[in-house]
Amino acid sequence: MKILPLLSGILLSASPAFANEILYRECTIQVATKFTTETGETAKENTEDSDLFKIDLKNQEAVSASAPKDSMAFELDNRVIRIAPPKNTGNDDISFSDLTINLDPPGTLKLSAKGQFKTGGSAEVNYNGTCKSVDASTFNKAMVKD
């Protein structure tokens, strides 16, 4: 009967440790893009990309190695980070979903965007990735330097 309180204590003590960590993730991302011109012609393109992320759980900020000066605030939701989409500041009508990255265990990355362009035409882009844990030195080597 004493095993349940012991397990509860272990589980509760593990959560704060996770919350103070800095995690590093390397993600391989499949990018599916569909363009539609103002005349209705469509073109599809599938590419692969990759990026590394430094995820500071204590301060709830993430940084991409490809854009290290742009930190992104996130919400932590059951071991998944959710980064709110950027505000649309251009002339085109573009909407983004939240960027999500599963943390523990390392798993998927998802993001989608749809846009209607003022010059005519539209685009849909879906990002689906698989992430794995890496160490700080891997992230630091990949960071884009100015």
C-alpha positions as CSV (number, residue, x, y, z in Angstrom):
1,M,0.0,0.0,0.0
2,K,2.9,2.4,0.5
3,I,4.0,2.1,-3.2
4,L,1.3,4.5,-4.4
5,P,2.5,7.5,-2.3
6,L,6.1,6.7,-3.3
7,L,5.2,6.7,-7.0
8,S,3.2,9.9,-6.7
9,G,6.2,11.5,-5.0
10,I,8.6,10.4,-7.7
11,L,6.2,11.6,-10.5
12,L,5.7,15.0,-8.8
13,S,9.4,15.5,-8.2
14,A,10.2,14.8,-11.8
15,S,8.0,17.5,-13.3
16,P,9.9,20.5,-11.8
17,A,13.2,19.1,-13.1
18,F,11.8,18.9,-16.6
19,A,10.5,22.5,-16.3
20,N,14.1,23.8,-15.6
21,E,15.8,22.1,-18.5
22,I,17.2,23.4,-21.7
23,L,16.5,20.9,-24.5
24,Y,18.0,20.6,-27.9
25,R,16.1,19.1,-30.9
26,E,17.2,18.4,-34.4
27,C,14.2,18.1,-36.8
28,T,14.1,16.8,-40.3
29,I,11.1,18.5,-42.0
30,Q,9.1,17.4,-45.0
31,V,7.7,20.6,-46.7
32,A,4.7,20.1,-49.1
33,T,3.8,23.3,-51.0
34,K,0.9,23.9,-53.4
35,F,0.8,27.1,-55.5
36,T,-2.2,28.2,-57.4
37,T,-1.9,31.1,-59.9
38,E,-4.6,33.7,-60.5
39,T,-5.6,31.7,-63.7
40,G,-6.1,28.5,-61.6
41,E,-3.0,26.7,-62.7
42,T,-1.4,24.7,-59.8
43,A,2.1,23.5,-59.1
44,K,3.2,21.2,-56.2
45,E,6.6,21.0,-54.7
46,N,7.9,18.6,-52.0
47,T,11.2,19.3,-50.3
48,E,13.1,18.3,-47.2
49,D,14.6,20.7,-44.8
50,S,16.2,20.5,-41.3
51,D,16.6,22.8,-38.4
52,L,17.9,22.7,-34.8
53,F,16.1,24.2,-31.8
54,K,17.3,25.3,-28.4
55,I,14.2,25.0,-26.1
56,D,14.5,26.8,-22.7
57,L,11.6,25.4,-20.6
58,K,12.2,27.7,-17.6
59,N,11.9,30.9,-19.6
60,Q,9.5,29.3,-22.2
61,E,11.6,30.5,-25.2
62,A,12.8,28.6,-28.2
63,V,15.5,29.6,-30.7
64,S,16.2,28.1,-34.1
65,A,19.8,27.6,-35.2
66,S,18.9,29.1,-38.6
67,A,17.7,32.4,-36.9
68,P,19.4,32.6,-33.5
69,K,18.5,36.3,-32.9
70,D,14.8,35.6,-33.1
71,S,13.6,34.0,-29.9
72,M,10.1,32.6,-29.9
73,A,7.9,32.5,-26.8
74,F,5.9,29.3,-26.4
75,E,3.3,27.6,-24.1
76,L,4.1,24.2,-22.7
77,D,1.1,21.9,-23.0
78,N,1.6,18.3,-21.8
79,R,5.2,18.0,-23.0
80,V,4.3,19.7,-26.3
81,I,5.5,23.3,-27.0
82,R,3.1,25.6,-29.0
83,I,4.5,28.6,-30.7
84,A,1.9,31.1,-31.7
85,P,2.0,32.2,-35.4
86,P,3.6,35.5,-36.4
87,K,1.3,38.4,-37.0
88,N,0.6,39.2,-40.6
89,T,2.3,42.5,-41.3
90,G,2.4,42.4,-45.1
91,N,-0.1,43.1,-47.8
92,D,-1.0,39.4,-48.4
93,D,-3.6,37.5,-46.5
94,I,-1.6,34.7,-44.8
95,S,-2.7,32.6,-41.9
96,F,-0.5,30.2,-39.9
97,S,-1.2,27.4,-37.5
98,D,0.7,27.1,-34.2
99,L,4.1,25.5,-34.6
100,T,4.1,22.4,-32.3
101,I,7.1,20.3,-31.3
102,N,6.6,17.2,-29.1
103,L,9.3,17.1,-26.5
104,D,9.3,14.0,-24.3
105,P,9.9,11.7,-26.0
106,P,11.2,13.6,-28.9
107,G,8.8,13.3,-31.7
108,T,7.0,15.4,-34.3
109,L,7.0,19.0,-35.6
110,K,4.0,20.4,-37.3
111,L,3.1,23.8,-39.0
112,S,0.8,24.8,-41.8
113,A,0.2,28.1,-43.6
114,K,-2.3,29.3,-46.2
115,G,-2.0,32.5,-48.2
116,Q,-4.0,34.6,-50.6
117,F,-1.8,37.0,-52.4
118,K,-2.9,40.6,-53.4
119,T,-1.3,40.1,-56.8
120,G,-3.5,37.0,-57.4
121,G,-3.0,33.4,-56.6
122,S,-2.5,31.5,-53.4
123,A,-0.2,29.0,-51.6
124,E,-0.6,26.2,-49.0
125,V,2.4,24.9,-47.1
126,N,2.5,22.0,-44.7
127,Y,5.5,21.2,-42.6
128,N,5.7,17.8,-41.0
129,G,8.9,16.8,-39.2
130,T,10.5,14.2,-37.0
131,C,12.8,15.4,-34.2
132,K,15.5,13.8,-32.1
133,S,17.5,14.9,-29.1
134,V,20.9,16.4,-29.6
135,D,23.5,18.1,-27.4
136,A,24.3,21.7,-27.0
137,S,27.5,21.4,-29.1
138,T,25.5,20.2,-32.1
139,F,23.2,23.2,-31.8
140,N,26.1,25.6,-31.4
141,K,28.0,24.3,-34.4
142,A,24.8,24.7,-36.6
143,M,24.0,28.2,-35.5
144,V,24.1,30.8,-38.3
145,K,26.7,33.4,-37.5
146,D,26.4,37.0,-38.5
